[in-house]
Amino acid sequence: MASDPSQSLGEVLANLSSSCYSSPNGDGRFLTPNCTWYCWGRANEKYGINLQFTGDANACDWYNHVNYDPNIAKVSSSSTPITDSVAVFSGGSEGDGHVLYIEAVRSDFTYYTEYNFIQSENGKLQRFDTSTFANVKGSNFTLQGYIEIR
């Protein structure tokens, strides 16, 4: 991504043909093309991290069920979005929640990629106002927090 992320808006940043996105990933928990499949693969592609979970691993479960690893940190939803983190949301029409990957944070905008929310935007870099990022998915979703990849 360019040093100015706005120059990459609308571009697919992930190499979706890499082995990081090969199914089954996450011990076969994440099926193509779900949001969990994408975020698990993105963390793997960028940092070689294989996120592990105890119990269920639906999107809404990620924040509470991610296993401790020295390469990750859980950060509360009251914090400002964090570059290279997974934003975890509960809610949605079926209650499974949603996860998305935060690519970059600047003072005014948070840049993120996601899968299986709006099909035409799959994998494409998008942005949302940083100060109200908790509302990026609308009133049917609640931000639980961030899983920071480091």
N, C-alpha and C positions, 0 to 999 in steps of 0.2 A: 504494500500500500504506500502511496505517496506520503511525504511528510505532512502534506495538507490533505487530510482524509476526504474533504469535500470534492477533490479532484477524482476520486474513485467511486463516487456515488453511482449506484445502479450497476456496478461491476460485480461479478462473482469473484470473490477473493480466494475461496477454497479450491484446492485441486481435488475435485470430487472423484476423479478416477484413481487416486492414490490408494494404497492398501489401508490407509487410516480410516477409510469409509467403507471398506469391504464388509459385507454382512456375512456372518454375524460378528458384530463388534460388541464390546462389553459383555463377554461371555454369552452372546446370543440374545441379550435382553432387548436390544434396540434394533427395530426393524426399519429397513429402508421404506419410505423416506420420511420418517417421523422427526420431530424437533429434537428428541433425545438422541437419535442416531446421528443427527448433524452435529450437535454440541459435543457429544462424546468424541466424534471424529475430528472436530475442529481443535479440541484440546490436545488430542493425540497428534494431529498434523503440526501444530505450532510448537508444542513443547515435549512431545513424546510421552505425555501423561496418559495412563490408562485409569480413568476414574473408576473406582470400585464402590459398591453400595451394599449396605446391609438391608435386608427386607426388600420391599417393593422399590421399583425404580421408575415409576411413572414420573412425568415432569414435575408434578406437584410434590413428589417425595424426595427430590434431589437434595434440597437444602438440609432436611432432617436425617437423611439416610446415607449421605456421602461418607465414606470411610476417611478417617484422619490420614493424612499423608503430609510429609514435610514440604511438599511442593504445592499444596493448596491451603487456602484459609477461607473460613466462612465469615462473611461480613454482613452486618445487619442491614435490613432494608431502609433504615433511617440514614444510612450513609450515602454519599454521592456515588454514582456509578463508577466502576473501576475498570480501567483498560485490562484486557485479557482476563475477563471473568465471564461466568455464566450467570445470567439473571434468571432467578427461579420464581415462577408465578403459580399460585394456586387458583382454582376456579375454572371458568370456561363452561361451555354448554354441557359437557359430559363430566366435568369435575376432575379431569386428568391434569389440568394445568398446562403450562407451556414453559419452555426454556429457550433462551436466545443467547448468542455469543456477542459480548461487547468487544469490539475491535479497537476502539479508541475513544477517549474522552477529552474533550476540549471544554473550555469554560462555558461556552454557549450551547454546544451540541454533543450528544453521545451518539457514536456511530456503531451500528450493530448489524449482524447477519443472523438469519434464522431460516428455518425450514418448516413447511407444513402449517403455515398460518394463512398467508395469502399466496396462492400457488404462483402467481406471476412474479412474486418477489423472492422466490426460493433462492437462497444463497447470495442474493444481491445486497450490497452495502446500502443501508438506509441510515437515516439520522432522526433524532428526536431531541427536543429541548431538554438539556441536562437538568434544569431546575424542577421539571415536572416528569422526569423519566419514569417514576413509579406508575404513571398513568398511560404508558406507551401502548398497552394492550386494552385499554378501556375499562369501563366500570365492572365488567364481568370477571376481571382478574385482579388478584392482590399480589403485590411483590412481597415475597418471603425474605429475600436476601440475595447475596451474591456469593458464588464460589469462585474465589480468586485463584487463577493459575499463575504460578511463579517459578 
